[in-house]
């Protein structure tokens, strides 16, 4: 099997790319804001260590080990990002303990109203999802039927380009 990077078993290019990612990770980790806590720093240090071990695995030609280490690095990055979000929320609550109006920007005001800056409802724990009823109303059902009818009508027009007809058939197969 020939892998990206050249000949069978030549992972030098991939190892160099992995090392570049690790160096970028190190630079970003060193520039963390003061609000970042110990758990955030530990997770990102672990990710950097995993990236270094993935680099070493690629240099040895041990692809399964390199993939395992890269997977661990991604998990540690996710955890570090989650921790950083928690740290920043705690720091923000410390600066604005009562959730009062002092010094709020327009974006902060929308968050107070339970909406993100784009006007979408903010779910629990700052997520995008909500607990509201997501069942479409009758109007949505009729719109869906009208769209499906239009797709069927257009797929029956044999004068359309073959590429478009193929696309329409694939849409019909899905629904």
C-alpha positions as CSV (number, residue, x, y, z in Angstrom):
1,X,0.0,0.0,0.0
2,X,1.3,3.4,-0.9
3,X,0.5,6.0,1.8
4,X,0.4,9.8,1.4
5,X,3.9,11.0,1.7
6,X,5.5,8.8,-0.9
7,X,6.7,5.3,-1.2
8,X,5.5,2.3,0.8
9,X,6.6,2.9,4.4
10,X,8.0,6.4,3.8
11,X,6.2,8.6,6.4
12,X,8.7,11.4,6.5
13,X,6.4,14.0,5.1
14,X,3.6,13.0,7.4
15,X,6.0,13.0,10.4
16,X,7.0,16.6,9.4
17,X,3.4,17.7,9.2
18,X,2.7,16.1,12.6
19,X,5.7,17.9,14.1
20,X,4.5,21.2,12.6
21,X,1.1,20.6,14.2
22,X,2.7,19.9,17.6
23,X,4.8,23.1,17.4
24,X,1.6,25.1,16.6
25,X,-0.1,23.5,19.5
26,X,2.9,24.4,21.8
27,X,2.7,28.0,20.6
28,X,-1.1,28.2,21.2
29,X,-0.7,26.6,24.6
30,X,1.9,29.1,25.6
31,X,-0.4,32.0,24.6
32,X,-3.3,30.9,26.7
33,X,-5.1,33.7,28.6
34,X,-4.6,34.0,32.3
35,X,-8.2,32.8,32.8
36,X,-7.3,29.3,31.6
37,X,-7.1,27.0,34.5
38,X,-4.8,24.1,35.4
39,X,-7.1,21.5,33.9
40,X,-7.2,23.3,30.6
41,X,-3.4,23.5,30.6
42,X,-3.0,19.9,31.5
43,X,-5.3,18.7,28.7
44,X,-3.5,20.8,26.1
45,X,-0.1,19.6,27.4
46,X,-1.3,16.0,27.1
47,X,-2.5,16.7,23.5
48,X,0.9,18.2,22.7
49,X,2.6,15.1,24.2
50,X,0.3,12.8,22.1
51,X,1.2,14.8,19.0
52,X,4.9,14.3,19.8
53,X,4.4,10.6,20.2
54,X,2.4,10.4,16.9
55,X,5.4,12.2,15.2
56,X,7.8,9.6,16.7
57,X,5.5,6.7,15.6
58,X,5.4,8.1,12.0
59,X,9.2,8.4,11.9
60,X,9.4,4.7,13.0
61,X,6.8,3.8,10.4
62,X,4.4,2.6,13.2
63,X,1.2,4.0,11.6
64,X,-1.3,2.3,14.0
65,X,0.6,3.7,17.0
66,X,0.7,7.2,15.4
67,X,-3.1,7.0,14.7
68,X,-3.8,6.0,18.3
69,X,-1.7,8.9,19.6
70,X,-3.3,11.3,17.2
71,X,-6.8,10.1,18.3
72,X,-5.7,10.7,22.0
73,X,-4.4,14.2,21.0
74,X,-7.8,15.0,19.5
75,X,-9.6,13.8,22.6
76,X,-7.3,15.9,24.8
77,X,-7.8,18.9,22.6
78,X,-11.6,18.5,22.9
79,X,-11.3,18.2,26.7
80,X,-9.0,21.3,26.8
81,X,-11.4,23.3,24.8
82,X,-14.3,22.3,27.0
83,X,-12.3,23.1,30.1
84,X,-11.3,26.5,28.6
85,X,-15.0,27.3,28.0
86,X,-15.8,26.5,31.6
87,X,-12.8,28.6,32.8
88,X,-13.9,31.6,30.7
89,X,-17.5,31.3,31.9
90,X,-16.3,31.2,35.5
91,X,-14.1,34.2,34.9
92,X,-16.9,36.1,33.2
93,X,-19.2,35.3,36.1
94,X,-16.6,36.6,38.5
95,X,-16.4,39.9,36.6
96,X,-20.1,40.3,36.3
97,X,-21.5,38.3,39.3
98,X,-25.1,39.5,39.3
99,X,-25.6,39.3,35.6
100,X,-26.5,43.0,35.8
101,X,-26.6,45.4,32.9
102,X,-23.4,47.3,33.6
103,X,-21.1,47.3,30.6
104,X,-23.1,44.9,28.5
105,X,-22.6,44.9,24.8
106,X,-25.4,44.2,22.3
107,X,-24.3,40.5,22.1
108,X,-24.4,40.2,25.9
109,X,-27.9,41.6,26.0
110,X,-29.1,39.0,23.5
111,X,-27.6,36.3,25.7
112,X,-29.5,37.7,28.6
113,X,-32.7,37.3,26.6
114,X,-31.9,33.6,26.0
115,X,-30.8,34.2,22.4
116,X,-27.4,34.1,20.7
117,X,-26.1,37.0,18.7
118,X,-28.0,35.6,15.6
119,X,-31.3,35.5,17.5
120,X,-31.4,31.7,17.9
121,X,-32.5,30.3,21.2
122,X,-29.7,29.3,23.5
123,X,-30.2,25.8,25.0
124,X,-29.0,24.5,28.3
125,X,-25.4,24.9,29.3
126,X,-24.8,27.4,26.5
127,X,-25.6,25.0,23.7
128,X,-27.6,25.7,20.5
129,X,-30.3,23.1,21.1
130,X,-33.5,23.9,23.0
131,X,-36.3,21.9,24.6
132,X,-39.0,23.5,22.5
133,X,-41.3,21.3,20.4
134,X,-39.5,20.6,17.1
135,X,-42.5,18.8,15.4
136,X,-43.3,20.7,12.2
137,X,-46.7,22.3,11.9
138,X,-49.2,21.5,9.2
139,X,-47.8,24.3,6.9
140,X,-44.4,22.6,7.0
141,X,-45.9,19.3,5.9
142,X,-47.7,20.9,3.0
143,X,-44.5,22.7,1.9
144,X,-42.6,19.4,2.0
145,X,-45.2,17.7,-0.1
146,X,-45.1,20.6,-2.6
147,X,-41.3,20.4,-2.9
148,X,-41.5,16.6,-3.4
149,X,-44.2,17.0,-6.1
150,X,-42.0,19.6,-7.8
151,X,-39.0,17.3,-7.7
152,X,-41.1,14.5,-9.2
153,X,-42.4,16.8,-11.9
154,X,-38.9,18.0,-12.9
155,X,-37.5,14.4,-12.9
156,X,-40.1,13.5,-15.5
157,X,-39.0,16.2,-17.9
158,X,-36.6,14.2,-20.1
159,X,-35.3,17.4,-21.8
160,X,-33.4,18.3,-18.7
161,X,-29.6,17.7,-18.6
162,X,-28.7,14.1,-17.5
163,X,-26.7,15.5,-14.6
164,X,-29.7,17.3,-13.2
165,X,-32.0,14.2,-13.8
166,X,-29.5,12.1,-12.0
167,X,-29.5,14.5,-9.1
168,X,-33.3,14.6,-9.0
169,X,-33.5,10.8,-9.0
170,X,-31.1,10.6,-6.1
171,X,-33.3,13.1,-4.2
172,X,-36.4,11.0,-4.9
173,X,-34.6,7.9,-3.7
174,X,-33.8,9.6,-0.4
175,X,-37.4,10.6,0.2
